[in-house]
Amino acid sequence: MKPLNKNATGGAPDWLNRAPKRGVRTPVGQLKMGMFVAELDRPWMGTPFLTQGVLIDHPDIISTLAEYCQYVFVTEAPGLSKHRRETLVKPIPSLAQRASRPVAFSARPSALGGQTEGRKPIKKKASIQKKQGPHYQTQLPAEEEHPAARKAYAQAKQALENIVIAAQYGSKLDIESAESVVRVCRESVVRNPNALLWMSRTKHDSAYIVKHGLSVAILAMVFGRNLNFTEPELDVLGLCGLLHDIGKVKIPANVQNKRGSLSSDELRLIKQHTIDGYKMLRDNKAQIAKLIDVTLNHHERPDGKGYPRNLKGHEISDYAKIIAVVEAFDAMTSDRSYAEAKGPGDAHKEVYENLGKQFDEEYALQFMQAIGPYPPGTVLELRNGMVGIVLTAHPKFRHLPTVILSTDADKQAIDDKITDLSLTDSGKLDKGFLIKRTLPDGSFGVSLENYKLGSSDSSLA
């Protein structure tokens, strides 16, 4: 992987340390929901915040700022709509109260440029309350869930590979098989989402469409769990993630993998995959309306500049909005033939910069909060020089996950040790155990492929 731009702060991307415009100096005790913190009374490096600038959309952010700062500089959040600012100053509703709107289309694309036949998408209000959903509890430790998650991932991988081959040859797609493996994955996500998140970051030799589909399905179900979606809703969301890009089998490999700019004809071929996927599922008589909707609309944008139909925010279904941000995040954090993977922090930054334009504001912010800055499977280096892999995210201290430490401060291999970095908050671990930076998988000999947690040959079994 191409190294990040270096500077005097020790390995951080340049954008983390650019001097922002100063706002109103505000004591931390006077911070309120909806404020945007543009600058701290200290450098951003050395704090839990990955981006320079933070929107206060949860009380925990104020608490964290209070741990590190006496005062901050507050400005208006860039790109944040008036509706979003007004929403944030109100009491925070349960995540279960997010909308699960009906599918916002019943038209089919015509043969001409993706225009629609039939009635137009139904316009919905920006915020519709959803009924209270289940509140999921972790049922067992992540390392104990790993064997089941590993098996579920392998089954889903095989099922998706078979579907991709069938799509390439114009054969019938085995949607029932996809539904079956998604249910198995959902069961694992419900028990403990950290295990399958780890699996989603593992490398294998499958085509990108398979790796991407698996990761998007997992990320979407983990996000849906965080939103308190019911299990049937999680199943549909996972299926949407698994098959959202099935239309890409019709794109020539030399176009999909091209380095550099695409010609207008090549770009048209890329954009055609949403309509091709829609037609495949329609021709296979897929009965799940949300799946067909997401396949067609996951590249639509709130600002109306998406494709294939230039829908605007209120015309796009919730499921399509969710898959849009999830699939973009996975693409950004994955190695592709034409682009190297970004770290989670850089991906968060790009999502944040496109709030309300490419991504729905509310879902994008909630997704970043749900996944956190250090998802399971992330390789990282601590301030003390030790290197490890994130095992689980901490529900309160998102910047202090539980990790498996694999090297000492001199980068020499040690017996794996599970360490809860949140103990730095209480002083039980010193500040050397704070995270310094994320690393590419395989750095200093630390790689996901070397771990099979819960198996008989694992040192952590």
HELIX and SHEET records of a PDB file:
HELIX    1   1 ASP A   14  LEU A   16  5                                   3    
HELIX    2   2 VAL A   28  GLN A   30  5                                   3    
HELIX    3   3 PRO A   59  TYR A   68  1                                  10    
HELIX    4   4 LYS A   82  LEU A   88  1                                   7    
HELIX    5   5 LEU A   95  GLN A   97  5                                   3    
HELIX    6   6 ALA A  142  GLN A  168  1                                  27    
HELIX    7   7 ILE A  175  ARG A  191  1                                  17    
HELIX    8   8 PRO A  193  MET A  199  1                                   7    
HELIX    9   9 TYR A  208  ASN A  226  1                                  19    
HELIX   10  10 GLU A  231  LEU A  243  1                                  13    
HELIX   11  11 ILE A  246  LYS A  250  5                                   5    
HELIX   12  12 ALA A  253  GLN A  256  1                                   4    
HELIX   13  13 SER A  264  LYS A  271  1                                   8    
HELIX   14  14 HIS A  273  ASP A  283  1                                  11    
HELIX   15  15 ALA A  289  ASN A  297  1                                   9    
HELIX   16  16 GLY A  313  GLU A  315  5                                   3    
HELIX   17  17 ASP A  318  MET A  332  1                                  15    
HELIX   18  18 PRO A  344  GLU A  353  1                                  10    
HELIX   19  19 GLU A  361  ILE A  371  1                                  11    
HELIX   20  20 LEU A  423  SER A  426  1                                   4    
HELIX   21  21 LYS A  431  PHE A  433  5                                   3    
HELIX   22  22 SER A  443  GLY A  445  5                                   3    
HELIX   23  23 LEU A  448  ASN A  450  5                                   3    
SHEET    1   A 4 VAL A  24  PRO A  27  0                                        
SHEET    2   A 4 TYR A  71  THR A  75 -1                                        
SHEET    3   A 4 PHE A  36  LEU A  40 -1                                        
SHEET    4   A 4 VAL A  54  LEU A  55 -1                                        
SHEET    1   B 2 ARG A 108  PRO A 109  0                                        
SHEET    2   B 2 THR A 116  GLU A 117 -1                                        
SHEET    1   C 5 ALA A 413  ASP A 420  0                                        
SHEET    2   C 5 THR A 402  THR A 407 -1                                        
SHEET    3   C 5 VAL A 387  THR A 392 -1                                        
SHEET    4   C 5 VAL A 379  LEU A 382 -1                                        
SHEET    5   C 5 ILE A 435  LEU A 439 -1                                        
END                                                                             
